[in-house]
């Protein structure tokens, strides 16, 4: 029950923040949409300790802020490579993916793909690694240093 309350709270706050309209009809429709999503989530049986919105709620904005900064820096690197194509050295590498949960693994893979110049090409649960394509040597170094993995592990929260 705690998970459903946490999910409803996170969804309601997100909806209120994004809509910016606080008229009675809109609030009723928003509450109905939150209730529908929580009901569908319960029917699909996808909410539990691994998918606890309460655990992620305060960590997500911090992670997203860092990821947006990384996306901006990667955009600049790719733009420089477009201007000077000799810098482009495509490679496929495997990097460790020691996340505790499947959600963490998918978050890591998606974060790699969201960062310009890199894309996740293979993601297998239980393999302990992710295969990625990188356009530049700087991107390869960024994946190998493990900074993004450490941040995803932090996002997952403390061991339980």
C-alpha positions in Angstrom: 0.0 0.0 0.0 2.9 2.4 0.8 4.1 2.0 -2.8 0.7 3.0 -4.2 0.5 6.0 -2.0 4.0 7.1 -3.0 3.2 6.6 -6.6 0.0 8.6 -6.4 1.8 11.4 -4.5 4.6 11.6 -7.0 2.2 11.5 -10.0 -0.1 14.1 -8.4 2.8 16.5 -7.7 4.2 16.0 -11.2 0.8 16.6 -12.7 0.2 19.7 -10.6 3.6 21.1 -11.4 3.3 20.5 -15.1 -0.3 21.6 -15.6 -0.2 24.9 -13.7 -4.0 25.1 -13.9 -5.9 24.7 -10.7 -9.6 25.0 -11.7 -12.0 22.4 -10.2 -12.7 20.5 -13.4 -9.0 20.3 -14.3 -8.2 19.1 -10.7 -10.9 16.4 -10.9 -9.6 15.2 -14.3 -6.0 15.2 -12.9 -7.1 13.2 -9.8 -8.9 10.8 -12.1 -5.9 10.3 -14.3 -3.6 9.7 -11.3 -6.1 7.2 -10.0 -6.3 5.4 -13.4 -2.5 5.1 -13.6 -2.3 3.8 -10.0 -5.1 1.3 -10.8 -3.4 0.1 -14.0 -0.1 -0.2 -12.2 -1.7 -2.4 -9.6 -3.4 -4.5 -12.2 0.0 -5.0 -14.1 1.7 -5.9 -10.8 4.7 -3.8 -11.6 5.0 -1.8 -8.4 7.0 -3.0 -5.5 10.3 -2.6 -3.6 12.3 -2.5 -6.9 10.0 0.2 -8.4 9.4 2.3 -5.3 8.7 5.9 -6.5 9.3 7.1 -2.9 12.9 5.9 -3.0 13.6 7.5 -6.3 11.6 10.7 -5.9 14.2 13.0 -4.3 17.1 11.4 -6.1 15.7 11.7 -9.6 15.9 15.6 -9.9 19.6 15.4 -8.8 20.4 12.7 -11.3 18.4 14.4 -14.1 20.3 17.7 -13.5 23.6 15.9 -13.7 22.5 13.9 -16.8 21.3 17.1 -18.6 24.7 18.6 -18.0 26.4 15.5 -19.5 24.1 15.7 -22.5 25.0 19.4 -23.1 28.8 18.6 -22.8 28.4 15.6 -25.2 26.5 17.8 -27.6 29.4 20.2 -27.7 31.9 17.3 -28.2 29.8 16.0 -31.1 29.5 19.5 -32.6 33.2 19.9 -32.5 33.6 16.5 -34.2 31.3 17.5 -37.0 33.4 20.6 -37.6 36.6 18.5 -37.5 35.7 15.0 -38.7 39.2 13.6 -38.1 38.2 13.4 -34.4 35.5 10.8 -35.2 36.8 7.3 -34.2 33.8 5.0 -33.8 34.1 2.0 -31.6 32.1 -0.6 -29.8 33.0 -1.4 -26.2 31.7 -3.3 -23.3 31.4 -1.6 -20.0 30.6 -3.0 -16.5 26.9 -2.7 -15.5 26.8 -3.7 -11.9 23.5 -2.3 -10.9 21.4 -3.9 -8.2 18.1 -3.8 -10.0 16.7 -4.1 -13.5 15.4 -0.6 -13.3 18.9 0.6 -12.6 20.3 -1.4 -15.6 17.7 0.1 -17.9 18.3 3.6 -16.5 22.0 3.1 -17.2 21.4 1.9 -20.7 19.0 4.7 -21.4 21.3 7.3 -20.0 24.1 6.1 -22.3 21.7 6.3 -25.3 20.5 9.8 -24.3 24.0 11.1 -24.3 24.9 12.3 -27.8 27.7 10.3 -29.4 26.9 7.1 -27.6 24.2 4.4 -27.9 23.5 1.2 -26.0 23.6 -1.7 -28.5 23.2 -4.6 -26.2 21.7 -4.8 -22.7 21.3 -8.3 -21.1 20.0 -8.7 -17.6 22.4 -10.8 -15.5 25.4 -10.3 -17.9 27.0 -7.6 -15.7 27.9 -5.5 -18.7 26.5 -3.3 -21.4 27.7 -3.1 -25.0 27.8 0.5 -26.3 28.8 2.3 -29.5 30.8 5.5 -29.1 31.5 8.0 -31.8 34.5 9.7 -30.1 37.5 8.6 -28.0 36.3 11.1 -25.3 33.0 9.2 -25.1 34.8 5.9 -24.7 36.9 7.3 -21.9 33.7 8.7 -20.3 32.1 5.2 -20.3 35.2 3.4 -19.1 35.7 5.8 -16.1 32.4 4.5 -14.7 31.1 7.9 -13.5 27.6 7.3 -15.0 27.5 3.9 -13.5 28.3 5.2 -10.0 25.6 7.8 -10.4 23.0 5.2 -11.4 24.0 3.1 -8.4 23.5 6.1 -6.2 20.1 6.7 -7.8 19.1 3.1 -6.9 19.6 4.0 -3.3 21.3 2.2 -0.4 21.5 -1.6 -0.3 18.4 -3.1 1.3 
